[in-house]
Amino acid sequence: MSEEHRPVSVVIMEKEYVVACNDQEREALFHSVEFLNRTMIELRDHGKVSGSERIAVMAALNIAHDLLEHKRQNEVYTNNVDAFMRRIEKKITDVLAGGERVLA
């Protein structure tokens, strides 16, 4: 597989764009284009937004909002897992040190 970026043609809302992409990123690019195209068409078809530029901006805002929400949820999950791991580690340390009997 090549690290060289090659031009790749994609279509978003019936308009063709050429972007540079290496072989390793090609599949992810096509999935991204498919997702963006679907999002923009939904905005256009549901009559919420008109005009390609406004549709693109609204799609970008929606996608950015979803991304930030997933990051926030992931951070909460990570913090919960970290706290759980610290509790488990303390229980293990207590047991190995001959401390109190640990109950689940």
Buried (B, 14 or more C-beta within 10 A) or exposed (E): EEEEEEEBEBEBBEEEEEEEBBEEBEEEBEEEBEEBBEBBBEBBEEEEBEEBEEBBEBBEEBBEEEEEEEEEEEEEEEEEEEEEEEEEEEBEEEEEEEEEEEEE
